[in-house]
């Protein structure tokens, strides 16, 4: 089977305006990050991920990537709303 991916979220810079990367969902259920600049410099994710989005691919995703995406989707342990 040919592997394909589609972008499912934008990673925004600390200013929460500039796109610094994209999160891709692969047909294998893996998530990966494509950085457009300096890796790891993101202040927000749009749209935010609900916990179940990270549960499916988390077993095959590197732990640091899963923790990074989860941290961008939560503030003080609560899932962000798309309006924040």
N, CA, C and O atoms as a Maestro MAE file, in Angstrom:
{
 s_m_m2io_version
 :::
 2.0.0
}

f_m_ct {
 s_m_title
 :::
 protein
 m_atom[336] {
  # First column is atom index #
  i_m_mmod_type
  r_m_x_coord
  r_m_y_coord
  r_m_z_coord
  i_m_residue_number
  s_m_chain_name
  s_m_pdb_residue_name
  s_m_pdb_atom_name
  i_m_atomic_number
  :::
  1 25 0.835 -1.176 0.000 1 A "UNK " " N  " 7
  2 3 0.000 0.000 0.000 1 A "UNK " " CA " 6
  3 2 0.884 1.244 0.000 1 A "UNK " " C  " 6
  4 15 1.827 1.346 0.784 1 A "UNK " " O  " 8
  5 25 0.577 2.168 -0.866 2 A "UNK " " N  " 7
  6 3 1.317 3.423 -0.942 2 A "UNK " " CA " 6
  7 2 0.938 4.298 0.247 2 A "UNK " " C  " 6
  8 15 -0.243 4.481 0.542 2 A "UNK " " O  " 8
  9 25 1.938 4.831 0.918 3 A "UNK " " N  " 7
  10 3 1.657 5.691 2.067 3 A "UNK " " CA " 6
  11 2 1.345 7.102 1.595 3 A "UNK " " C  " 6
  12 15 2.035 7.659 0.741 3 A "UNK " " O  " 8
  13 25 0.295 7.663 2.168 4 A "UNK " " N  " 7
  14 3 -0.124 9.022 1.852 4 A "UNK " " CA " 6
  15 2 -0.409 9.755 3.151 4 A "UNK " " C  " 6
  16 15 -0.756 9.147 4.164 4 A "UNK " " O  " 8
  17 25 -0.258 11.063 3.103 5 A "UNK " " N  " 7
  18 3 -0.517 11.884 4.282 5 A "UNK " " CA " 6
  19 2 -1.293 13.121 3.873 5 A "UNK " " C  " 6
  20 15 -1.226 13.581 2.733 5 A "UNK " " O  " 8
  21 25 -2.036 13.649 4.849 6 A "UNK " " N  " 7
  22 3 -2.745 14.909 4.608 6 A "UNK " " CA " 6
  23 2 -2.535 15.816 5.818 6 A "UNK " " C  " 6
  24 15 -2.474 15.336 6.950 6 A "UNK " " O  " 8
  25 25 -2.422 17.128 5.583 7 A "UNK " " N  " 7
  26 3 -2.248 18.048 6.700 7 A "UNK " " CA " 6
  27 2 -3.551 18.163 7.489 7 A "UNK " " C  " 6
  28 15 -4.630 18.305 6.914 7 A "UNK " " O  " 8
  29 25 -3.430 18.098 8.816 8 A "UNK " " N  " 7
  30 3 -4.632 18.192 9.656 8 A "UNK " " CA " 6
  31 2 -4.572 19.359 10.636 8 A "UNK " " C  " 6
  32 15 -5.578 19.687 11.266 8 A "UNK " " O  " 8
  33 25 -3.400 19.994 10.773 9 A "UNK " " N  " 7
  34 3 -3.296 21.127 11.688 9 A "UNK " " CA " 6
  35 2 -2.066 21.963 11.337 9 A "UNK " " C  " 6
  36 15 -1.071 21.461 10.817 9 A "UNK " " O  " 8
  37 25 -2.174 23.256 11.642 10 A "UNK " " N  " 7
  38 3 -1.042 24.173 11.476 10 A "UNK " " CA " 6
  39 2 -0.377 24.396 12.819 10 A "UNK " " C  " 6
  40 15 -1.050 24.488 13.846 10 A "UNK " " O  " 8
  41 25 0.936 24.481 12.812 11 A "UNK " " N  " 7
  42 3 1.674 24.893 14.000 11 A "UNK " " CA " 6
  43 2 1.994 26.369 13.833 11 A "UNK " " C  " 6
  44 15 2.579 26.781 12.831 11 A "UNK " " O  " 8
  45 25 1.605 27.159 14.824 12 A "UNK " " N  " 7
  46 3 1.787 28.607 14.770 12 A "UNK " " CA " 6
  47 2 2.949 29.017 15.657 12 A "UNK " " C  " 6
  48 15 3.205 28.394 16.688 12 A "UNK " " O  " 8
  49 25 3.648 30.063 15.255 13 A "UNK " " N  " 7
  50 3 4.764 30.582 16.037 13 A "UNK " " CA " 6
  51 2 4.302 31.150 17.373 13 A "UNK " " C  " 6
  52 15 3.112 31.154 17.687 13 A "UNK " " O  " 8
  53 25 5.254 31.622 18.140 14 A "UNK " " N  " 7
  54 3 4.939 32.197 19.463 14 A "UNK " " CA " 6
  55 2 3.966 33.361 19.346 14 A "UNK " " C  " 6
  56 15 3.220 33.639 20.284 14 A "UNK " " O  " 8
  57 25 3.964 34.058 18.183 15 A "UNK " " N  " 7
  58 3 3.043 35.171 17.979 15 A "UNK " " CA " 6
  59 2 1.626 34.694 17.630 15 A "UNK " " C  " 6
  60 15 0.696 35.496 17.545 15 A "UNK " " O  " 8
  61 25 1.478 33.389 17.433 16 A "UNK " " N  " 7
  62 3 0.200 32.734 17.101 16 A "UNK " " CA " 6
  63 2 -0.401 33.246 15.798 16 A "UNK " " C  " 6
  64 15 -1.615 33.188 15.599 16 A "UNK " " O  " 8
  65 25 0.468 33.755 14.899 17 A "UNK " " N  " 7
  66 3 0.019 34.237 13.598 17 A "UNK " " CA " 6
  67 2 0.758 33.540 12.460 17 A "UNK " " C  " 6
  68 15 0.146 33.159 11.463 17 A "UNK " " O  " 8
  69 25 2.064 33.374 12.604 18 A "UNK " " N  " 7
  70 3 2.916 32.840 11.545 18 A "UNK " " CA " 6
  71 2 2.916 31.309 11.586 18 A "UNK " " C  " 6
  72 15 3.087 30.711 12.648 18 A "UNK " " O  " 8
  73 25 2.721 30.683 10.420 19 A "UNK " " N  " 7
  74 3 2.772 29.218 10.326 19 A "UNK " " CA " 6
  75 2 4.227 28.782 10.358 19 A "UNK " " C  " 6
  76 15 5.034 29.215 9.535 19 A "UNK " " O  " 8
  77 25 4.560 27.910 11.325 20 A "UNK " " N  " 7
  78 3 5.933 27.411 11.457 20 A "UNK " " CA " 6
  79 2 6.039 25.931 11.127 20 A "UNK " " C  " 6
  80 15 7.140 25.386 11.044 20 A "UNK " " O  " 8
  81 25 4.895 25.280 10.938 21 A "UNK " " N  " 7
  82 3 4.915 23.864 10.603 21 A "UNK " " CA " 6
  83 2 3.517 23.330 10.382 21 A "UNK " " C  " 6
  84 15 2.523 24.025 10.593 21 A "UNK " " O  " 8
  85 25 3.461 22.076 9.951 22 A "UNK " " N  " 7
  86 3 2.200 21.385 9.703 22 A "UNK " " CA " 6
  87 2 2.231 20.019 10.360 22 A "UNK " " C  " 6
  88 15 3.278 19.375 10.414 22 A "UNK " " O  " 8
  89 25 1.088 19.578 10.858 23 A "UNK " " N  " 7
  90 3 0.949 18.220 11.377 23 A "UNK " " CA " 6
  91 2 0.235 17.411 10.301 23 A "UNK " " C  " 6
  92 15 -0.823 17.806 9.810 23 A "UNK " " O  " 8
  93 25 0.825 16.277 9.942 24 A "UNK " " N  " 7
  94 3 0.255 15.408 8.912 24 A "UNK " " CA " 6
  95 2 -0.248 14.114 9.524 24 A "UNK " " C  " 6
  96 15 0.379 13.556 10.425 24 A "UNK " " O  " 8
  97 25 -1.377 13.643 9.033 25 A "UNK " " N  " 7
  98 3 -1.927 12.342 9.401 25 A "UNK " " CA " 6
  99 2 -1.718 11.409 8.219 25 A "UNK " " C  " 6
  100 15 -2.187 11.676 7.113 25 A "UNK " " O  " 8
  101 25 -1.010 10.311 8.462 26 A "UNK " " N  " 7
  102 3 -0.717 9.324 7.429 26 A "UNK " " CA " 6
  103 2 -1.816 8.279 7.380 26 A "UNK " " C  " 6
  104 15 -2.519 8.069 8.369 26 A "UNK " " O  " 8
  105 25 -1.972 7.624 6.243 27 A "UNK " " N  " 7
  106 3 -2.998 6.586 6.120 27 A "UNK " " CA " 6
  107 2 -2.688 5.389 7.024 27 A "UNK " " C  " 6
  108 15 -3.529 4.503 7.181 27 A "UNK " " O  " 8
  109 25 -1.508 5.355 7.610 28 A "UNK " " N  " 7
  110 3 -1.149 4.317 8.584 28 A "UNK " " CA " 6
  111 2 -1.546 4.736 10.002 28 A "UNK " " C  " 6
  112 15 -1.260 4.016 10.958 28 A "UNK " " O  " 8
  113 25 -2.205 5.896 10.150 29 A "UNK " " N  " 7
  114 3 -2.640 6.498 11.422 29 A "UNK " " CA " 6
  115 2 -1.518 7.168 12.195 29 A "UNK " " C  " 6
  116 15 -1.737 7.632 13.314 29 A "UNK " " O  " 8
  117 25 -0.324 7.229 11.624 30 A "UNK " " N  " 7
  118 3 0.773 7.939 12.278 30 A "UNK " " CA " 6
  119 2 0.594 9.443 12.093 30 A "UNK " " C  " 6
  120 15 0.016 9.896 11.105 30 A "UNK " " O  " 8
  121 25 1.094 10.199 13.047 31 A "UNK " " N  " 7
  122 3 1.155 11.651 12.932 31 A "UNK " " CA " 6
  123 2 2.616 12.045 12.776 31 A "UNK " " C  " 6
  124 15 3.492 11.442 13.395 31 A "UNK " " O  " 8
  125 25 2.879 13.044 11.960 32 A "UNK " " N  " 7
  126 3 4.234 13.564 11.839 32 A "UNK " " CA " 6
  127 2 4.177 15.073 11.702 32 A "UNK " " C  " 6
  128 15 3.134 15.641 11.379 32 A "UNK " " O  " 8
  129 25 5.308 15.714 11.951 33 A "UNK " " N  " 7
  130 3 5.395 17.171 11.898 33 A "UNK " " CA " 6
  131 2 6.369 17.562 10.795 33 A "UNK " " C  " 6
  132 15 7.475 17.029 10.709 33 A "UNK " " O  " 8
  133 25 5.948 18.493 9.958 34 A "UNK " " N  " 7
  134 3 6.802 19.089 8.938 34 A "UNK " " CA " 6
  135 2 7.087 20.518 9.381 34 A "UNK " " C  " 6
  136 15 6.186 21.356 9.416 34 A "UNK " " O  " 8
  137 25 8.338 20.789 9.716 35 A "UNK " " N  " 7
  138 3 8.730 22.123 10.154 35 A "UNK " " CA " 6
  139 2 9.097 22.978 8.959 35 A "UNK " " C  " 6
  140 15 9.763 22.511 8.035 35 A "UNK " " O  " 8
  141 25 8.663 24.237 8.975 36 A "UNK " " N  " 7
  142 3 8.968 25.163 7.898 36 A "UNK " " CA " 6
  143 2 10.159 26.048 8.235 36 A "UNK " " C  " 6
  144 15 10.648 26.786 7.380 36 A "UNK " " O  " 8
  145 25 10.614 25.981 9.442 37 A "UNK " " N  " 7
  146 3 11.737 26.801 9.894 37 A "UNK " " CA " 6
  147 2 12.430 26.083 11.026 37 A "UNK " " C  " 6
  148 15 12.697 24.884 10.946 37 A "UNK " " O  " 8
  149 25 12.720 26.820 12.079 38 A "UNK " " N  " 7
  150 3 13.412 26.254 13.227 38 A "UNK " " CA " 6
  151 2 12.515 25.251 13.942 38 A "UNK " " C  " 6
  152 15 11.418 25.593 14.383 38 A "UNK " " O  " 8
  153 25 12.979 24.035 14.051 39 A "UNK " " N  " 7
  154 3 12.188 22.957 14.655 39 A "UNK " " CA " 6
  155 2 11.899 23.231 16.120 39 A "UNK " " C  " 6
  156 15 12.775 23.669 16.866 39 A "UNK " " O  " 8
  157 25 10.680 22.975 16.521 40 A "UNK " " N  " 7
  158 3 10.296 23.067 17.920 40 A "UNK " " CA " 6
  159 2 9.852 24.423 18.400 40 A "UNK " " C  " 6
  160 15 9.518 24.568 19.576 40 A "UNK " " O  " 8
  161 25 9.832 25.441 17.527 41 A "UNK " " N  " 7
  162 3 9.431 26.778 17.950 41 A "UNK " " CA " 6
  163 2 7.978 26.997 17.535 41 A "UNK " " C  " 6
  164 15 7.701 27.571 16.482 41 A "UNK " " O  " 8
  165 25 7.059 26.534 18.373 42 A "UNK " " N  " 7
  166 3 5.633 26.702 18.113 42 A "UNK " " CA " 6
  167 2 4.950 27.132 19.396 42 A "UNK " " C  " 6
  168 15 5.290 26.676 20.488 42 A "UNK " " O  " 8
  169 25 3.978 28.022 19.239 43 A "UNK " " N  " 7
  170 3 3.254 28.509 20.398 43 A "UNK " " CA " 6
  171 2 1.806 28.068 20.442 43 A "UNK " " C  " 6
  172 15 1.136 28.216 21.464 43 A "UNK " " O  " 8
  173 25 1.314 27.519 19.320 44 A "UNK " " N  " 7
  174 3 -0.088 27.097 19.271 44 A "UNK " " CA " 6
  175 2 -0.276 26.133 18.107 44 A "UNK " " C  " 6
  176 15 0.565 26.020 17.215 44 A "UNK " " O  " 8
  177 25 -1.400 25.450 18.149 45 A "UNK " " N  " 7
  178 3 -1.783 24.537 17.083 45 A "UNK " " CA " 6
  179 2 -3.202 24.888 16.672 45 A "UNK " " C  " 6
  180 15 -4.038 25.210 17.517 45 A "UNK " " O  " 8
  181 25 -3.475 24.828 15.378 46 A "UNK " " N  " 7
  182 3 -4.808 25.200 14.885 46 A "UNK " " CA " 6
  183 2 -5.255 24.219 13.815 46 A "UNK " " C  " 6
  184 15 -4.567 24.104 12.801 46 A "UNK " " O  " 8
  185 25 -6.342 23.518 13.970 47 A "UNK " " N  " 7
  186 3 -7.195 23.497 15.159 47 A "UNK " " CA " 6
  187 2 -6.537 22.681 16.258 47 A "UNK " " C  " 6
  188 15 -5.668 21.852 15.990 47 A "UNK " " O  " 8
  189 25 -6.954 22.917 17.493 48 A "UNK " " N  " 7
  190 3 -6.417 22.137 18.604 48 A "UNK " " CA " 6
  191 2 -6.900 20.697 18.466 48 A "UNK " " C  " 6
  192 15 -7.956 20.439 17.888 48 A "UNK " " O  " 8
  193 25 -6.122 19.770 18.999 49 A "UNK " " N  " 7
  194 3 -6.471 18.353 18.947 49 A "UNK " " CA " 6
  195 2 -7.303 17.966 20.157 49 A "UNK " " C  " 6
  196 15 -6.989 18.331 21.290 49 A "UNK " " O  " 8
  197 25 -8.354 17.230 19.903 50 A "UNK " " N  " 7
  198 3 -9.080 16.597 21.000 50 A "UNK " " CA " 6
  199 2 -8.253 15.398 21.441 50 A "UNK " " C  " 6
  200 15 -7.511 14.842 20.630 50 A "UNK " " O  " 8
  201 25 -8.357 14.981 22.697 51 A "UNK " " N  " 7
  202 3 -7.531 13.870 23.191 51 A "UNK " " CA " 6
  203 2 -7.602 12.609 22.323 51 A "UNK " " C  " 6
  204 15 -6.594 11.919 22.170 51 A "UNK " " O  " 8
  205 25 -8.759 12.296 21.759 52 A "UNK " " N  " 7
  206 3 -8.884 11.071 20.969 52 A "UNK " " CA " 6
  207 2 -8.072 11.108 19.672 52 A "UNK " " C  " 6
  208 15 -7.735 10.057 19.127 52 A "UNK " " O  " 8
  209 25 -7.755 12.304 19.173 53 A "UNK " " N  " 7
  210 3 -6.938 12.402 17.963 53 A "UNK " " CA " 6
  211 2 -5.535 11.869 18.240 53 A "UNK " " C  " 6
  212 15 -4.930 11.233 17.377 53 A "UNK " " O  " 8
  213 25 -5.024 12.124 19.429 54 A "UNK " " N  " 7
  214 3 -3.683 11.673 19.781 54 A "UNK " " CA " 6
  215 2 -3.651 10.233 20.274 54 A "UNK " " C  " 6
  216 15 -2.583 9.622 20.302 54 A "UNK " " O  " 8
  217 25 -4.782 9.682 20.659 55 A "UNK " " N  " 7
  218 3 -4.798 8.326 21.203 55 A "UNK " " CA " 6
  219 2 -4.537 7.258 20.149 55 A "UNK " " C  " 6
  220 15 -3.800 6.311 20.425 55 A "UNK " " O  " 8
  221 25 -5.104 7.370 18.965 56 A "UNK " " N  " 7
  222 3 -4.937 6.338 17.941 56 A "UNK " " CA " 6
  223 2 -3.489 6.178 17.488 56 A "UNK " " C  " 6
  224 15 -2.946 5.077 17.577 56 A "UNK " " O  " 8
  225 25 -2.851 7.238 17.007 57 A "UNK " " N  " 7
  226 3 -1.502 7.054 16.483 57 A "UNK " " CA " 6
  227 2 -0.404 7.096 17.530 57 A "UNK " " C  " 6
  228 15 0.764 6.886 17.206 57 A "UNK " " O  " 8
  229 25 -0.758 7.365 18.780 58 A "UNK " " N  " 7
  230 3 0.270 7.623 19.782 58 A "UNK " " CA " 6
  231 2 1.226 6.454 19.985 58 A "UNK " " C  " 6
  232 15 2.390 6.670 20.324 58 A "UNK " " O  " 8
  233 25 0.761 5.213 19.786 59 A "UNK " " N  " 7
  234 3 1.627 4.070 20.031 59 A "UNK " " CA " 6
  235 2 2.776 3.996 19.038 59 A "UNK " " C  " 6
  236 15 3.843 3.484 19.379 59 A "UNK " " O  " 8
  237 25 2.589 4.491 17.821 60 A "UNK " " N  " 7
  238 3 3.648 4.425 16.819 60 A "UNK " " CA " 6
  239 2 4.357 5.762 16.628 60 A "UNK " " C  " 6
  240 15 5.268 5.872 15.808 60 A "UNK " " O  " 8
  241 25 3.941 6.776 17.383 61 A "UNK " " N  " 7
  242 3 4.524 8.108 17.276 61 A "UNK " " CA " 6
  243 2 5.588 8.258 18.366 61 A "UNK " " C  " 6
  244 15 5.386 7.802 19.491 61 A "UNK " " O  " 8
  245 25 6.717 8.890 18.043 62 A "UNK " " N  " 7
  246 3 7.711 9.134 19.098 62 A "UNK " " CA " 6
  247 2 7.074 9.869 20.271 62 A "UNK " " C  " 6
  248 15 6.262 10.774 20.079 62 A "UNK " " O  " 8
  249 25 7.443 9.478 21.473 63 A "UNK " " N  " 7
  250 3 6.851 10.051 22.685 63 A "UNK " " CA " 6
  251 2 7.013 11.565 22.724 63 A "UNK " " C  " 6
  252 15 6.085 12.271 23.121 63 A "UNK " " O  " 8
  253 25 8.178 12.079 22.318 64 A "UNK " " N  " 7
  254 3 8.383 13.523 22.381 64 A "UNK " " CA " 6
  255 2 7.446 14.276 21.438 64 A "UNK " " C  " 6
  256 15 7.011 15.380 21.765 64 A "UNK " " O  " 8
  257 25 7.127 13.705 20.280 65 A "UNK " " N  " 7
  258 3 6.184 14.334 19.345 65 A "UNK " " CA " 6
  259 2 4.784 14.327 19.941 65 A "UNK " " C  " 6
  260 15 4.080 15.335 19.889 65 A "UNK " " O  " 8
  261 25 4.376 13.192 20.506 66 A "UNK " " N  " 7
  262 3 3.051 13.089 21.125 66 A "UNK " " CA " 6
  263 2 2.906 14.088 22.265 66 A "UNK " " C  " 6
  264 15 1.885 14.769 22.370 66 A "UNK " " O  " 8
  265 25 3.911 14.178 23.111 67 A "UNK " " N  " 7
  266 3 3.855 15.110 24.240 67 A "UNK " " CA " 6
  267 2 3.822 16.557 23.762 67 A "UNK " " C  " 6
  268 15 3.114 17.385 24.336 67 A "UNK " " O  " 8
  269 25 4.589 16.869 22.708 68 A "UNK " " N  " 7
  270 3 4.616 18.210 22.140 68 A "UNK " " CA " 6
  271 2 3.244 18.604 21.607 68 A "UNK " " C  " 6
  272 15 2.755 19.693 21.910 68 A "UNK " " O  " 8
  273 25 2.614 17.735 20.819 69 A "UNK " " N  " 7
  274 3 1.295 18.029 20.246 69 A "UNK " " CA " 6
  275 2 0.236 18.128 21.335 69 A "UNK " " C  " 6
  276 15 -0.654 18.976 21.265 69 A "UNK " " O  " 8
  277 25 0.330 17.267 22.336 70 A "UNK " " N  " 7
  278 3 -0.628 17.321 23.440 70 A "UNK " " CA " 6
  279 2 -0.470 18.619 24.226 70 A "UNK " " C  " 6
  280 15 -1.468 19.222 24.621 70 A "UNK " " O  " 8
  281 25 0.753 19.056 24.455 71 A "UNK " " N  " 7
  282 3 0.992 20.294 25.196 71 A "UNK " " CA " 6
  283 2 0.447 21.499 24.437 71 A "UNK " " C  " 6
  284 15 -0.097 22.415 25.053 71 A "UNK " " O  " 8
  285 25 0.583 21.515 23.107 72 A "UNK " " N  " 7
  286 3 0.052 22.630 22.327 72 A "UNK " " CA " 6
  287 2 -1.479 22.646 22.338 72 A "UNK " " C  " 6
  288 15 -2.090 23.695 22.133 72 A "UNK " " O  " 8
  289 25 -2.094 21.495 22.574 73 A "UNK " " N  " 7
  290 3 -3.553 21.398 22.556 73 A "UNK " " CA " 6
  291 2 -4.175 21.637 23.918 73 A "UNK " " C  " 6
  292 15 -5.400 21.694 24.033 73 A "UNK " " O  " 8
  293 25 -3.358 21.779 24.953 74 A "UNK " " N  " 7
  294 3 -3.892 21.973 26.296 74 A "UNK " " CA " 6
  295 2 -3.236 23.159 26.984 74 A "UNK " " C  " 6
  296 15 -2.087 23.505 26.707 74 A "UNK " " O  " 8
  297 25 -3.971 23.758 27.863 75 A "UNK " " N  " 7
  298 3 -3.469 24.829 28.712 75 A "UNK " " CA " 6
  299 2 -3.922 24.508 30.120 75 A "UNK " " C  " 6
  300 15 -5.116 24.324 30.359 75 A "UNK " " O  " 8
  301 25 -2.997 24.437 31.052 76 A "UNK " " N  " 7
  302 3 -3.312 24.113 32.443 76 A "UNK " " CA " 6
  303 2 -4.094 22.810 32.558 76 A "UNK " " C  " 6
  304 15 -4.990 22.693 33.394 76 A "UNK " " O  " 8
  305 25 -3.757 21.825 31.715 77 A "UNK " " N  " 7
  306 3 -4.394 20.525 31.791 77 A "UNK " " CA " 6
  307 2 -5.764 20.440 31.180 77 A "UNK " " C  " 6
  308 15 -6.408 19.394 31.269 77 A "UNK " " O  " 8
  309 25 -6.244 21.521 30.551 78 A "UNK " " N  " 7
  310 3 -7.557 21.534 29.941 78 A "UNK " " CA " 6
  311 2 -7.414 21.736 28.442 78 A "UNK " " C  " 6
  312 15 -6.556 22.497 27.993 78 A "UNK " " O  " 8
  313 25 -8.255 21.056 27.663 79 A "UNK " " N  " 7
  314 3 -8.210 21.205 26.217 79 A "UNK " " CA " 6
  315 2 -8.624 22.619 25.853 79 A "UNK " " C  " 6
  316 15 -9.632 23.131 26.342 79 A "UNK " " O  " 8
  317 25 -7.825 23.252 24.977 80 A "UNK " " N  " 7
  318 3 -8.145 24.596 24.523 80 A "UNK " " CA " 6
  319 2 -9.384 24.565 23.633 80 A "UNK " " C  " 6
  320 15 -9.658 23.563 22.972 80 A "UNK " " O  " 8
  321 25 -10.111 25.643 23.623 81 A "UNK " " N  " 7
  322 3 -11.189 25.779 22.644 81 A "UNK " " CA " 6
  323 2 -10.599 26.415 21.413 81 A "UNK " " C  " 6
  324 15 -9.571 27.086 21.502 81 A "UNK " " O  " 8
  325 25 -11.221 26.223 20.259 82 A "UNK " " N  " 7
  326 3 -10.661 26.794 19.047 82 A "UNK " " CA " 6
  327 2 -10.716 28.311 19.043 82 A "UNK " " C  " 6
  328 15 -10.099 28.940 18.182 82 A "UNK " " O  " 8
  329 25 -11.431 28.916 19.972 83 A "UNK " " N  " 7
  330 3 -11.493 30.364 20.046 83 A "UNK " " CA " 6
  331 2 -10.378 30.981 20.859 83 A "UNK " " C  " 6
  332 15 -10.282 32.206 20.919 83 A "UNK " " O  " 8
  333 25 -9.512 30.168 21.501 84 A "UNK " " N  " 7
  334 3 -8.455 30.751 22.339 84 A "UNK " " CA " 6
  335 2 -7.170 30.956 21.617 84 A "UNK " " C  " 6
  336 15 -6.202 31.437 22.204 84 A "UNK " " O  " 8
  :::
 }
 m_bond[335] {
  # First column is bond index #
  i_m_from
  i_m_to
  i_m_order
  :::
  1 1 2 1
  2 2 3 1
  3 3 4 2
  4 3 5 1
  5 5 6 1
  6 6 7 1
  7 7 8 2
  8 7 9 1
  9 9 10 1
  10 10 11 1
  11 11 12 2
  12 11 13 1
  13 13 14 1
  14 14 15 1
  15 15 16 2
  16 15 17 1
  17 17 18 1
  18 18 19 1
  19 19 20 2
  20 19 21 1
  21 21 22 1
  22 22 23 1
  23 23 24 2
  24 23 25 1
  25 25 26 1
  26 26 27 1
  27 27 28 2
  28 27 29 1
  29 29 30 1
  30 30 31 1
  31 31 32 2
  32 31 33 1
  33 33 34 1
  34 34 35 1
  35 35 36 2
  36 35 37 1
  37 37 38 1
  38 38 39 1
  39 39 40 2
  40 39 41 1
  41 41 42 1
  42 42 43 1
  43 43 44 2
  44 43 45 1
  45 45 46 1
  46 46 47 1
  47 47 48 2
  48 47 49 1
  49 49 50 1
  50 50 51 1
  51 51 52 2
  52 51 53 1
  53 53 54 1
  54 54 55 1
  55 55 56 2
  56 55 57 1
  57 57 58 1
  58 58 59 1
  59 59 60 2
  60 59 61 1
  61 61 62 1
  62 62 63 1
  63 63 64 2
  64 63 65 1
  65 65 66 1
  66 66 67 1
  67 67 68 2
  68 67 69 1
  69 69 70 1
  70 70 71 1
  71 71 72 2
  72 71 73 1
  73 73 74 1
  74 74 75 1
  75 75 76 2
  76 75 77 1
  77 77 78 1
  78 78 79 1
  79 79 80 2
  80 79 81 1
  81 81 82 1
  82 82 83 1
  83 83 84 2
  84 83 85 1
  85 85 86 1
  86 86 87 1
  87 87 88 2
  88 87 89 1
  89 89 90 1
  90 90 91 1
  91 91 92 2
  92 91 93 1
  93 93 94 1
  94 94 95 1
  95 95 96 2
  96 95 97 1
  97 97 98 1
  98 98 99 1
  99 99 100 2
  100 99 101 1
  101 101 102 1
  102 102 103 1
  103 103 104 2
  104 103 105 1
  105 105 106 1
  106 106 107 1
  107 107 108 2
  108 107 109 1
  109 109 110 1
  110 110 111 1
  111 111 112 2
  112 111 113 1
  113 113 114 1
  114 114 115 1
  115 115 116 2
  116 115 117 1
  117 117 118 1
  118 118 119 1
  119 119 120 2
  120 119 121 1
  121 121 122 1
  122 122 123 1
  123 123 124 2
  124 123 125 1
  125 125 126 1
  126 126 127 1
  127 127 128 2
  128 127 129 1
  129 129 130 1
  130 130 131 1
  131 131 132 2
  132 131 133 1
  133 133 134 1
  134 134 135 1
  135 135 136 2
  136 135 137 1
  137 137 138 1
  138 138 139 1
  139 139 140 2
  140 139 141 1
  141 141 142 1
  142 142 143 1
  143 143 144 2
  144 143 145 1
  145 145 146 1
  146 146 147 1
  147 147 148 2
  148 147 149 1
  149 149 150 1
  150 150 151 1
  151 151 152 2
  152 151 153 1
  153 153 154 1
  154 154 155 1
  155 155 156 2
  156 155 157 1
  157 157 158 1
  158 158 159 1
  159 159 160 2
  160 159 161 1
  161 161 162 1
  162 162 163 1
  163 163 164 2
  164 163 165 1
  165 165 166 1
  166 166 167 1
  167 167 168 2
  168 167 169 1
  169 169 170 1
  170 170 171 1
  171 171 172 2
  172 171 173 1
  173 173 174 1
  174 174 175 1
  175 175 176 2
  176 175 177 1
  177 177 178 1
  178 178 179 1
  179 179 180 2
  180 179 181 1
  181 181 182 1
  182 182 183 1
  183 183 184 2
  184 183 185 1
  185 185 186 1
  186 186 187 1
  187 187 188 2
  188 187 189 1
  189 189 190 1
  190 190 191 1
  191 191 192 2
  192 191 193 1
  193 193 194 1
  194 194 195 1
  195 195 196 2
  196 195 197 1
  197 197 198 1
  198 198 199 1
  199 199 200 2
  200 199 201 1
  201 201 202 1
  202 202 203 1
  203 203 204 2
  204 203 205 1
  205 205 206 1
  206 206 207 1
  207 207 208 2
  208 207 209 1
  209 209 210 1
  210 210 211 1
  211 211 212 2
  212 211 213 1
  213 213 214 1
  214 214 215 1
  215 215 216 2
  216 215 217 1
  217 217 218 1
  218 218 219 1
  219 219 220 2
  220 219 221 1
  221 221 222 1
  222 222 223 1
  223 223 224 2
  224 223 225 1
  225 225 226 1
  226 226 227 1
  227 227 228 2
  228 227 229 1
  229 229 230 1
  230 230 231 1
  231 231 232 2
  232 231 233 1
  233 233 234 1
  234 234 235 1
  235 235 236 2
  236 235 237 1
  237 237 238 1
  238 238 239 1
  239 239 240 2
  240 239 241 1
  241 241 242 1
  242 242 243 1
  243 243 244 2
  244 243 245 1
  245 245 246 1
  246 246 247 1
  247 247 248 2
  248 247 249 1
  249 249 250 1
  250 250 251 1
  251 251 252 2
  252 251 253 1
  253 253 254 1
  254 254 255 1
  255 255 256 2
  256 255 257 1
  257 257 258 1
  258 258 259 1
  259 259 260 2
  260 259 261 1
  261 261 262 1
  262 262 263 1
  263 263 264 2
  264 263 265 1
  265 265 266 1
  266 266 267 1
  267 267 268 2
  268 267 269 1
  269 269 270 1
  270 270 271 1
  271 271 272 2
  272 271 273 1
  273 273 274 1
  274 274 275 1
  275 275 276 2
  276 275 277 1
  277 277 278 1
  278 278 279 1
  279 279 280 2
  280 279 281 1
  281 281 282 1
  282 282 283 1
  283 283 284 2
  284 283 285 1
  285 285 286 1
  286 286 287 1
  287 287 288 2
  288 287 289 1
  289 289 290 1
  290 290 291 1
  291 291 292 2
  292 291 293 1
  293 293 294 1
  294 294 295 1
  295 295 296 2
  296 295 297 1
  297 297 298 1
  298 298 299 1
  299 299 300 2
  300 299 301 1
  301 301 302 1
  302 302 303 1
  303 303 304 2
  304 303 305 1
  305 305 306 1
  306 306 307 1
  307 307 308 2
  308 307 309 1
  309 309 310 1
  310 310 311 1
  311 311 312 2
  312 311 313 1
  313 313 314 1
  314 314 315 1
  315 315 316 2
  316 315 317 1
  317 317 318 1
  318 318 319 1
  319 319 320 2
  320 319 321 1
  321 321 322 1
  322 322 323 1
  323 323 324 2
  324 323 325 1
  325 325 326 1
  326 326 327 1
  327 327 328 2
  328 327 329 1
  329 329 330 1
  330 330 331 1
  331 331 332 2
  332 331 333 1
  333 333 334 1
  334 334 335 1
  335 335 336 2
  :::
 }
}
